[in-house]
């Protein structure tokens, strides 16, 4: 292997090409995006997907066959999967928070991990929690807090009314605190869950529209390519006709 002036760049002569060689460097890489068909669960998405996008980053080598030059991928470093909505958000919304959710399918540093699948990749994410259950549980928790506060206030008021407790400042404050907590959960916490649910519905609708539009575009593109392949004229050389005969 022939060393260049850069201590990290290495070249290996290609005996099958005049002046050709293969060059490697720790910084050389290739990134590729593909559309994949197949049912799958993706992190950050609440539905199963039939189509999604994968992004792969690999180490690369540079092949020179004067004057031609091309790159090839070598060791795969990482492969991730994203929904169409996640991919669109990633490229259209930079510098927002920590980034966009993605699903790590394979990483080169995972060798020996006990959870690796038999194909050497990472296991699929768990099934997502049902959308309505999350908000139903949150509403139930807030409702229980309101009920507990009102129940405590009623019990304290009953003891005061029946003379079991004296109407001291401490007992009246306890009654007031129970009513105040119930009111706070009713006026603040419950509406907060409702607002989050409305915002979640809007996000789900936007995601659904993006996924549907992407599916339709992908289907139309596939059908268009099939039609184009079956109807395109076949060009030939010599005395053969270059275009199909006119139909009568």
C-alpha distance (Angstrom), angle and dihedral (degrees) to the residues before:
residue distance angle dihedral
X1 . . .
X2 3.77 . .
X3 3.83 118.8 .
X4 3.83 119.9 -141.2
X5 3.81 128.6 -153.6
X6 3.83 88.5 -86.7
X7 3.80 107.3 77.0
X8 3.82 91.5 -144.0
X9 3.80 97.2 47.2
X10 3.78 115.0 87.3
X11 3.79 128.9 -174.6
X12 3.75 130.6 -163.7
X13 3.79 119.5 -164.3
X14 3.78 117.8 -120.3
X15 3.79 107.8 -138.7
X16 3.81 92.5 -166.0
X17 3.82 93.9 63.3
X18 3.79 131.2 52.0
X19 3.77 107.3 -110.6
X20 3.80 90.9 -8.0
X21 3.78 125.4 144.8
X22 3.80 143.6 162.2
X23 3.78 117.6 -122.7
X24 3.81 128.4 -161.4
X25 3.78 133.5 -175.5
X26 3.84 132.4 170.8
X27 3.81 90.2 -116.7
X28 3.81 97.7 51.7
X29 3.78 112.1 109.7
X30 3.80 144.2 157.3
X31 3.79 126.2 -144.9
X32 3.78 121.0 -163.9
X33 3.80 135.6 -177.7
X34 3.79 122.9 -154.0
X35 3.78 136.8 176.1
X36 3.79 113.2 -128.7
X37 3.80 130.3 -161.3
X38 3.78 119.4 -152.3
X39 3.78 138.6 89.8
X40 3.78 114.0 -80.7
X41 3.80 145.7 152.8
X42 3.80 114.6 -125.8
X43 3.78 128.7 -162.6
X44 3.81 112.9 -104.9
X45 3.80 93.8 22.7
X46 3.79 126.1 99.3
X47 3.80 97.6 -155.0
X48 3.78 137.5 59.8
X49 3.78 114.6 -105.0
X50 3.79 130.9 -142.3
X51 3.81 92.7 -170.4
X52 3.78 129.5 31.1
X53 3.81 142.0 151.2
X54 3.79 128.4 -103.7
X55 3.78 126.3 -159.7
X56 3.80 119.4 -160.7
X57 3.81 128.8 -169.3
X58 3.80 118.7 -167.3
X59 3.76 138.1 169.0
X60 3.80 111.2 -100.9
X61 3.76 141.6 -151.2
X62 3.78 126.6 -151.5
X63 3.79 117.1 -133.2
X64 3.79 119.3 -161.1
X65 3.79 121.4 -166.8
X66 3.82 101.4 165.5
X67 2.95 118.4 -85.3
X68 3.81 92.7 3.4
X69 3.82 121.3 74.9
X70 3.78 131.6 -179.4
X71 3.81 141.7 162.8
X72 3.79 130.0 -127.6
X73 3.77 130.2 -166.8
X74 3.77 119.3 -116.6
X75 3.81 126.7 174.8
X76 3.79 112.5 10.7
X77 3.80 110.7 -126.2
X78 3.78 102.6 -175.3
X79 3.77 141.2 -11.3
X80 3.80 122.5 -164.0
X81 3.79 134.1 -179.5
X82 3.80 126.9 -143.3
X83 3.77 136.8 179.5
X84 3.79 116.9 -117.3
X85 3.80 88.8 -107.4
X86 3.81 92.2 51.6
X87 3.79 91.5 48.5
X88 3.81 91.8 48.7
X89 3.80 91.2 48.5
X90 3.80 91.4 48.9
X91 3.80 95.7 55.0
X92 3.82 97.2 37.5
X93 3.81 101.2 40.9
X94 3.82 111.0 49.3
X95 3.82 123.5 170.7
X96 3.79 94.4 26.0
X97 3.79 113.9 134.8
X98 3.78 118.6 -57.4
X99 3.80 93.6 -33.3
X100 3.80 138.4 -98.9
X101 3.79 127.9 -42.3
X102 3.80 117.4 -103.1
X103 3.80 137.2 170.3
X104 3.81 117.1 -115.1
X105 3.80 106.9 -143.0
X106 3.79 100.3 171.2
X107 3.81 137.4 4.4
X108 3.78 126.6 -177.9
X109 3.80 93.3 -134.5
X110 3.81 94.1 59.5
X111 3.80 95.8 89.1
X112 3.79 111.2 137.7
X113 3.81 96.8 12.6
X114 3.83 110.8 145.5
X115 3.80 94.0 -135.1
X116 3.81 96.1 56.6
X117 3.80 115.1 124.0
X118 3.79 121.4 -122.1
X119 3.81 89.0 -97.0
X120 3.79 92.3 55.9
X121 3.79 97.2 -106.0
X122 3.77 133.5 115.5
X123 3.82 119.8 -89.7
X124 3.80 119.3 -99.3
X125 3.81 118.1 -96.4
X126 3.82 117.1 -94.8
X127 3.76 119.5 -92.2
X128 3.83 108.3 -79.8
X129 3.79 120.2 -109.1
X130 3.78 112.4 -102.5
X131 3.79 110.1 -94.2
X132 3.81 97.7 -129.4
X133 3.82 93.4 44.3
X134 3.78 91.6 62.0
X135 3.78 93.3 56.6
X136 3.79 93.5 37.3
X137 3.80 89.5 57.0
X138 3.81 92.0 46.4
X139 3.81 91.6 49.6
X140 3.80 90.0 48.0
X141 3.81 92.3 52.3
X142 3.82 92.0 51.2
X143 3.80 91.6 45.5
X144 3.81 90.1 51.7
X145 3.81 90.2 52.6
X146 3.80 90.6 51.4
X147 3.78 91.2 47.5
X148 3.82 92.5 47.9
X149 3.81 91.5 50.2
X150 3.79 93.5 49.2
X151 3.80 91.3 45.0
X152 3.81 91.9 52.0
X153 3.80 90.9 47.3
X154 3.83 92.1 49.9
X155 3.80 92.3 49.2
X156 3.81 90.8 50.0
X157 3.82 92.1 46.9
X158 3.84 90.9 49.0
X159 3.81 91.5 52.6
X160 3.80 90.6 49.6
X161 3.83 92.1 46.8
X162 3.81 93.1 48.4
X163 3.79 91.9 46.5
X164 3.80 94.0 -115.4
X165 3.81 88.9 123.2
X166 3.75 127.5 35.3
X167 3.84 117.6 -121.6
X168 3.77 91.8 -112.3
X169 3.78 123.9 156.4
X170 3.81 90.5 -106.5
X171 3.82 94.2 51.7
X172 3.80 92.8 45.8
X173 3.82 90.1 49.5
X174 3.82 89.9 52.0
X175 3.79 89.7 52.6
X176 3.81 91.5 47.2
X177 3.83 92.4 48.7
X178 3.81 92.3 52.7
X179 3.80 91.2 51.0
X180 3.81 91.5 45.1
X181 3.84 92.7 53.1
X182 3.80 91.4 48.8
X183 3.81 90.7 49.5
X184 3.83 92.4 47.8
X185 3.81 91.7 52.7
X186 3.80 90.2 47.0
X187 3.81 96.6 45.8
X188 3.83 100.7 35.8
X189 3.79 117.5 13.3
X190 3.80 97.8 43.3
X191 3.84 94.1 49.1
X192 3.82 88.8 47.3
X193 3.82 90.6 59.5
X194 3.81 90.0 47.8
X195 3.81 91.4 51.9
X196 3.81 91.0 48.7
X197 3.79 90.2 49.9
X198 3.81 92.2 50.8
X199 3.80 90.8 48.7
X200 3.81 89.8 47.9
X201 3.80 91.2 52.0
X202 3.81 90.3 51.9
X203 3.81 91.2 50.1
X204 3.79 91.6 48.3
X205 3.80 90.8 50.1
X206 3.81 91.5 49.8
X207 3.81 90.4 48.0
X208 3.80 91.8 47.8
X209 3.81 91.4 51.0
X210 3.81 91.5 49.6
X211 3.81 92.4 48.0
X212 3.80 92.6 46.5
X213 3.81 94.1 47.6
X214 3.80 90.2 48.3
X215 3.81 91.6 49.4
X216 3.81 92.0 49.3
X217 3.82 92.2 47.0
X218 3.79 91.4 48.1
X219 3.83 91.9 48.1
X220 3.80 92.9 47.8
X221 3.78 91.0 47.6
X222 3.81 91.7 50.5
X223 3.79 92.7 47.8
X224 3.79 91.0 45.4
X225 3.79 92.1 52.6
X226 3.80 90.8 48.3
X227 3.80 91.2 50.6
X228 3.78 92.3 45.3
X229 3.79 91.3 50.3
X230 3.81 92.6 51.5
X231 3.81 97.2 44.3
X232 3.81 103.9 34.0
X233 3.83 114.9 112.8
X234 3.78 115.5 -107.9
X235 3.78 111.6 -127.8
X236 3.80 116.8 -146.0
X237 3.79 137.4 176.0
X238 3.77 134.4 -125.3
X239 3.79 121.7 23.6
X240 3.79 94.2 -24.1
X241 3.77 118.9 109.2
X242 3.79 115.4 -98.4
X243 3.79 96.4 -153.5
X244 3.81 131.9 43.5
X245 3.80 116.6 -96.6
X246 3.78 117.8 -93.9
X247 3.76 113.0 -99.0
X248 3.79 116.6 -120.2
